[in-house]
């Protein structure tokens, strides 16, 4: 049951600290902390992806602006 709720990483940590049955409330606290760390990592990854998309959007806007200026100055 704990393996299903918290995953192998938490149970491996519990075993490392001498709790092979993985039933203590300390394990639950460790599990919550691991989940928080995973959430922080996911948020950081998504934020990096968003930042990259914003930067790319700015580059594309600059390219569109340059093309528009070129077309406006060209005689057709």
Helices and strands as residue ranges (DSSP letters): H 2-16, H 25-73
